[in-house]
Amino acid sequence: MIDARAFRDTLGRVPTGVSVITTKGADGALDGVTVGSFSSLSLDPPLVLWSLDKRANCYRAFVDCKAFVVNVLAEDQSELSRIFSSKTDRPWSDLEFALAPQTGAPQFPGCCAYLECAAEAVHPGGDHTIFIGRVLRLEPAMAGRPLLHFGGAYRRLDDDPVA
Ligand SMILES: Cc1cc2nc3c(=O)[nH]c(=O)nc-3n(C[C@H](O)[C@H](O)[C@H](O)COP(=O)(O)O)c2cc1C
């Protein structure tokens, strides 16, 4: 039996980037969520994945969506991470964003990278669902510095090279 607290603490030792995944529903409603589970999956075809708690308020919006944008947050965007990881309504009217050209999902200025994706598949993953996206468009900001999450805190990349 794996103790839930120990499991969480152990996973907290795994450093991740922080992304906000956004979508625009058929009715035009916008949604978004902070995730650390974003990862590359396949080069050919170009696929990415992330996972979402089935109890999330935004769960239905992502299960029903045809496309989403991965906003890879920069080190000065922890406030965006907090907004999209709080259980409160998303304050869209107070946020600065553009709509991605192919899918209309929100893109926040100043991110490290954007990946505009078509919803390719969903797979079961315990109390989460795994979302797979086919990358339609890339927009890297090569000079951007990523926001990291490790040990329960937001962190910056330390550029000291490892020998
Ligand atoms: C750094 C960080 C990483 C997170 N990663 C995930 C994740 O990969 N999957 C997930 O379901 N929730 C993740 N969460 C929690 C969700 O962002 C949070 O529960 C959110 O409020 C769920 O969306 P909802 O407000 O629509 O319910 C993460 C939160 C933080 C702060």
The ligand as an SDF file (V2000), in Angstrom:
LIG
                    3D

 31 33  0  0  0  0  0  0  0  0999 V2000
    2.6390   23.3980  -10.5780 C   0  0  0  0  0  0  0  0  0  0  0  0
    1.2930   22.7240  -10.6930 C   0  0  0  0  0  0  0  0  0  0  0  0
    1.1420   21.6150  -11.5030 C   0  0  0  0  0  0  0  0  0  0  0  0
   -0.1100   20.9720  -11.6260 C   0  0  0  0  0  0  0  0  0  0  0  0
   -0.2220   19.9100  -12.4770 N   0  0  0  0  0  0  0  0  0  0  0  0
   -1.4440   19.3350  -12.6570 C   0  0  0  0  0  0  0  0  0  0  0  0
   -1.6100   18.2920  -13.6150 C   0  0  0  0  0  0  0  0  0  0  0  0
   -0.6760   17.9070  -14.3240 O   0  0  0  0  0  0  0  0  0  0  0  0
   -2.8480   17.7460  -13.7460 N   0  0  0  0  0  0  0  0  0  0  0  0
   -3.9250   18.1670  -12.9820 C   0  0  0  0  0  0  0  0  0  0  0  0
   -5.0110   17.6240  -13.1400 O   0  0  0  0  0  0  0  0  0  0  0  0
   -3.7840   19.1600  -12.0790 N   0  0  0  0  0  0  0  0  0  0  0  0
   -2.5810   19.7660  -11.9160 C   0  0  0  0  0  0  0  0  0  0  0  0
   -2.4390   20.7980  -11.0340 N   0  0  0  0  0  0  0  0  0  0  0  0
   -3.6120   21.2290  -10.2400 C   0  0  0  0  0  0  0  0  0  0  0  0
   -4.6020   22.0370  -11.0720 C   0  0  0  0  0  0  0  0  0  0  0  0
   -3.9730   23.1490  -11.7100 O   0  0  0  0  0  0  0  0  0  0  0  0
   -5.7520   22.5970  -10.1830 C   0  0  0  0  0  0  0  0  0  0  0  0
   -6.3040   21.5690   -9.4040 O   0  0  0  0  0  0  0  0  0  0  0  0
   -6.8410   23.2780  -10.9950 C   0  0  0  0  0  0  0  0  0  0  0  0
   -7.5640   24.1140  -10.1540 O   0  0  0  0  0  0  0  0  0  0  0  0
   -7.7960   22.2700  -11.6380 C   0  0  0  0  0  0  0  0  0  0  0  0
   -8.6970   22.9420  -12.4980 O   0  0  0  0  0  0  0  0  0  0  0  0
  -10.1640   23.4380  -12.0610 P   0  0  0  0  0  0  0  0  0  0  0  0
   -9.9250   24.7560  -11.3170 O   0  0  0  0  0  0  0  0  0  0  0  0
  -10.8690   23.6260  -13.3690 O   0  0  0  0  0  0  0  0  0  0  0  0
  -10.7760   22.4000  -11.1650 O   0  0  0  0  0  0  0  0  0  0  0  0
   -1.2190   21.4590  -10.8940 C   0  0  0  0  0  0  0  0  0  0  0  0
   -1.0690   22.5850  -10.0810 C   0  0  0  0  0  0  0  0  0  0  0  0
    0.1690   23.2200   -9.9770 C   0  0  0  0  0  0  0  0  0  0  0  0
    0.2990   24.4440   -9.1030 C   0  0  0  0  0  0  0  0  0  0  0  0
  1  2  1  0
  2  3  1  0
  2 30  2  0
  3  4  2  0
  4  5  1  0
  4 28  1  0
  5  6  2  0
  6  7  1  0
  6 13  1  0
  7  8  2  0
  7  9  1  0
  9 10  1  0
 10 11  2  0
 10 12  1  0
 12 13  2  0
 13 14  1  0
 14 15  1  0
 14 28  1  0
 15 16  1  0
 16 17  1  0
 16 18  1  0
 18 19  1  0
 18 20  1  0
 20 21  1  0
 20 22  1  0
 22 23  1  0
 23 24  1  0
 24 25  2  0
 24 26  1  0
 24 27  1  0
 28 29  2  0
 29 30  1  0
 30 31  1  0
M  END
$$$$
